[in-house]
Structure formats: structure tokens, C-alpha cells
Amino acid sequence: MPRSGGAVTAYLYPRLDSVVWTGRATSVDRVLGFDPEGGALAVVDAKGQPARVDLRGASPTIASRAKLASLATPNGVEIYGIDAAGSVERLTRGGDWTFKPPIPAKGVFPQTDGSIVIAAQRGKEAVLWLMHPPDTKIRDSVTLPITIGSVTAQVGDRVYFATDTALVGVRSRDLSEVPAIRVHGRVVALAPTPSGDRIYVAMENDPSLAVVDRYTDRIGTSIDLPGKIAGLRMDGLGRYVLVRPVRGDSAWVIAVATNHVVGAVQTKWTGDLPATAPDGAIALYSGRDVVFVDGETLQAVRTIAGGASDYWYFTFWNGFRARAAGVDEPVSFAMPDSVPRDSGSASSDSATRATVDSVTRSVQSVRAPAIGQHPQPARAAQPTPPVVPERTAPSSSPFTVSFAALLNAEKAHVLADSIVVGGSHARVVPSQRAGTTIYRVVLGPFANRAAAEQVGRDSKRSYWVFPGQP
């Protein structure tokens, strides 16, 4: 997507020289989330306003022209923010919802189960409320003896606030307090893994990165780095942590599985780059271009000329489908009446082939040439959106729901025993990565992504869906 607005194009990653869809986009400062069922990106535009970019052909829409802070979305559908008076706003296509808390809100944390945690400051105390919109009744509340700072994080089913000496958190389902995690300096950045089992913590004037074990609520290890840290960025699939140094245009790459520093790469930091692609390649901002390097070797594998003028966003989706002429409504996809039960019948060989095929089909990288730029012929957008034949995964392409990737087998089994969806129990699957055994807590495989996503939502836990089997 061009940062200043204009035409948006989609590509089937990694084939970044072949446009599969074109449309219109507003300017974009950052992406809040993606709604795969509605086919829309929730974004913040260059003016700081929340907006939606419809990837099924409709024009982009501004969700609100009010200046909202603490913008967030749990699913790409509902956009939450706080207005100038401290009221909480929920923006949906069907209408908006507003709640004025007893004290002006300073933060809002939407949860995957539809509830929200609202944070406010009263003197030297933080006040938290638990609600479930559109109900305006406060379901629970708690007071913490802390001052809410700028560094907060949603970690699985917990919300953490950083102080000068600790990470203080609550469970989002009932606001019960969790043990404080002691740190030895002012926290400047937090990066939890997608499963929430670990939290990477960067502290001011400290050249090491602390790794918190959420199950012991203590710093389990630390990673020595060449210099002081300014920021952190976690891979959406939990494979790498990208560390921004205080000085210089570069990034340190850390492998999450082993906490090993892979090395350093040259890149400018923007709202979208550097970023990790679905295949593990890392996209870097290099002058006017975007360079992809292999995550394991940091060797360049491809260069997209002029790509740095665009905003990049990677998402799994298979929604670009042919439509009959005259149809002006997006296609709706009904969820199955029942969720398929967990099954382990697919063979490892077929799962491996399905993984490669599904990634090729289902991963889109959304980007376009900037206004006024002459695009290269190989990736120029067509005058009219091309008609893309409907692509459906073959019946042999399974999808798996993953809840965590742990280094401790006992903890993995304890977590798996606590996850039951539709009568199916999660299981632990060990795998090797860089000589280290990783224990994945999963459910599946399921026949299609929609069924897997439904199971993930029904679990009321943090999860992600990937094609194939671990």
C-alpha cells in the first residue's frame, strides 16, 4: 500500500512480480489488524484516523474522523480507541458504541473473547475495569499501586504494565493479579511470543535482552547484544525477534527457538519494516528498495526495486475470488454448523506437500507503487482488476491450531491438558529446530482454515493457524 494513498495491490507471496488484485487504499501509517472473513484491513491513516481497506473491491472508508488514542483491534472487525474526553469508542461497520468510564481512560485492551480491559490513572493508582461491549455494565474492577507508563503489553490472557522495577499484570478474564516480574531498570520495549510463553524485555541503557518465562514469572535468561536497545519487533509466527539498536540503521536478529543471536542486518526502521515474511525471510528497508534475506543465514534472496516507497503487510488469506458482473456485495462465507473433531490421520508426507502448496496459495503481500512513481513493467497494475479463478485448498490440505511453542516438555503437557474444545484435547508435538527440541501445543489438523479458526476462537486463548501439521 502506498504510504501516501492510492492504488493497493496484492501478490501471492513469494511471487512478487505478479499482481493478483488491485484496488484503492487510503494513506496508511500502520496496520491494526486484518479481518479474514470480511476481507478488510483495519489501518491508521496518515492523519491518525482509523480506517478500513476492503480487499474485495469496495472503496476505503474512514471509521472515525475523531482523534482517537490507544487504537487497537482484536480481530480486524472492531476498532477500539479513546477520545479526547477519555471515553472508549468501539467502531464497527454496523454502528459505534461509546462508554464514558468513571475516570478518563488512558488505555483499552480488547480481548479475543469480545471483552475489553480499560485502564485509567487515579493519583498514584491505576484503575482497571473489565467490560463486554455493547453492555455498559462494569463486570469487574481492580486497583494497582502503579503509574501507567507508555510501555504496556497484551501477553496471552494477561495485560502487563511496565514500571521502573517490575512488570505488573492482571488476567484479562477476571482482573486477578499475577505475580510481579522484577526487572533491574526502566523498561523501554516488550515483545511477547505469539503464544505468550515468553516475553522479551529491553531496558534503558542495558546492552542485554531479558527473556521472561511467563510460567515462572521470572527472568529465565538474558541475551548479550553489541549495544543498547531502542525497540523490539516480534515475528508473527514466533520465529525471530528483531532488535533495534539505539544507534545506526540496523537490526539484530535473534532466533526465538534457541535465543541465539543470528547476526546483524542493515535496514531503516519504519512502521512496517523490517518484517518477517511467512517463509522466514526478513524484509529490510534498503534505500529505495526492499531486500529479503534468509532468516537463518541473513543472505539476500531477492530485491524488490522501488519497494521502500510502499507500506508492506503480510497476511494469510484465500479470499480473492472471481465474481459475476454486476455483483456489488462482497461474498459472504458461512461458518460451519459444527467444528470437525481433532484428527491425526493425515500422513507426514502429505502434510509437508500441503504446507508448501497452501503457503504458495494463501499468503498475500499487500503493496503498490507510490503516487507519481513509474512502476516497473513486471509488476505494473492492470487498468482493471484481473479476474482470479477461485482457489480452493484440496481436501488433503489440513490446517492446525497452535497455542504455544515451549522449551519445557512438562509445561507443554500441563498447558495441553488445560485446552479442550468441542471434546477434543490439545496435544504436544515435539520437533527439532537448530538442534533444540521445541514442544508445540496444538489441536488439529482440520479440513479447512475456517474450521481451524473457529476452534481457535472457541478456545478463548491466544492462537494462530498454520497450514499442514507440525
ABEGO torsion letter per residue (X at the ends): XBAAEEBBBBBBOABAABBABBBBBBBBABBAEBBAAAGBBBBBBAAGBBBBBBAAGBBBBBABABBBBGBBBAAGABBBBBBAAGBBBBBBAAEBBBBBBABBBABBBBBAAGBBBBBBBBEABBBBBBBBOABABBABBBBBBBBBBABBBBBEABBBBBBAABBBBBBAAAGBBBBBBBBAEBBABBBBBAAGABBBBBBBGBABBBBBBAAAGBBABBBBBABBBABBBBBAAGABBBBBBABEBBBBBBBAAAGBBAEBBBBBBBAAOBBBBAAGBBBBBBEABBBBBBAAAGBBABBBBGAAABBBBBBBBAABBBBBBGBABBBBBBBBABBBBBBAABBAAAAAAAAAAAAAAABBBBBBBBBGBBBBAAABBBABBBBBBBBBBBAABBBBBBABBBABAAAAAAAAAABBBGGBBBBBBBBBBGGBBBBBBBBOBBABAAAAAAAAAAAGBBBBBBBEBX
